[in-house]
Amino acid sequence: QVQLVESGGGSVQVGGSLRLSCAASGNRFSIETMGWYRQAPGKQRELVSVISSDSVTTYADSVKGRFTISIDKDKKTVYLQMNSLKPEDTGVYYCHLGGGTWYPNYWGQGTQVTVSS
């Protein structure tokens, strides 16, 4: 059983910052990638940012220059530093673990981020 435990969501005003964390634990899993997706009300889940095991990063255009993803391989934890938050960043943020070719992928339970003006 693999668990992804997310933390760090909350409510913030426009221009504020939040830091999300997602820690993976359990047996028999591999981290090929870890990352964050978000889903706003009435919209599809979308990629926010992903980092590979060799620290190659990908960002959605809408968050480039404002969000920074990082990974602590020893702690099996991925972080998302979110700065200069906008109302359109509001949504449920889901952690994702990509297991690569031979291991399953996993999702976290989601954490709410609300940015108000």
N, C-alpha and C positions, 0 to 999 in steps of 0.2 A: 504494500500500500504506500502510495506516494502522496504527500500533502504539500500544497503550496499555501503558505500563510502570509497574507498581505497585511500591511499596516501603513498608516501615514495619511490616509485620506481625511477629508474634512471640508469645512467651509472657509472661504477666504475672499477677500475683496479683490477687485480688479487691480492688477499689478503686483499682487502678493505672490508668495512662494509656498510650495509644499514639497515634501520629499516622501516618495513612496518606497516601501521596501517589500520584498517578497523572498521568503526563505523556503527552500526546498528540503524536505526530509523524507526518509523512508528507505525502502530496500529496492535494490535492483533497478536503478535508473541511471541514465546518462544525460549529461547536459551538453547538447550540441549548440543550442541557443536558449537564451532566456529573454523575455521581453514583455512589453505592455501593449494591450489593446484597450480601446475604450468604446463605449456604446452610449450615445445620447438618446433621450426619449424619442421614440418613433423613427430611429435611424438604425442602420446596420452597424455591427461591430466593425471597427476599423483599426488598422495598425497605427500605433503611436511610435514605438521604437523597439528595436531588437538589437541584442549584442550576441556575438558568437563566442564560442569557447576560447577563440584566439583574439577576442576583443575587437573584432570588426563590428562597427556600428551602422545602423540604418535608422533614419528618422523620416517621419511623415513631413512633407513640405511645410505643413501648417505649424509645426513645432520646432523646426530648425532654428538654431540660434537662441532658443528659450529653454529647451529641455536638454538634459544631459543624462545619458544612461551609463551605468557602470556595473561591474560585477566583482564580487569577492568569491573566488573559486573555492577557497578553503571553507568559507562559511556557506557556500552554495546559495548565495543571496544576490539578488539583483536589485539595484536602486534606480529610481528615476527622480532626478532633481528637476523640479518644474518652477521656473521663474517667469516673471512678467505674465502672470496668468490672465486669461481673457474669459469672458462669459462663454464663448464657444468651446472652451476646454471642459466645460461641465459635462459630467457623465459618470458612468460606472467604469472604473479602470480594472481590467482583468490581467493578471499575471499569466504568462504562458511559458511552459517549458517544452522545448523541442528536443526529442530524444534522438533525432537522427534516423539512420536507416534501420537500426536493429532494436530500438527501444521506443516505447509509446510516448505520445505527447500528453501533457497535462495542463489543466486550467485551474486557476485559483477561483475563489468564491466571489471575488469582486470587492472593490472598495469605492465608496462614493466620493467624488470630487465635485464641489459646487463653488462656482465663482460668481459673485454677485457684484453688480455695479452700484 
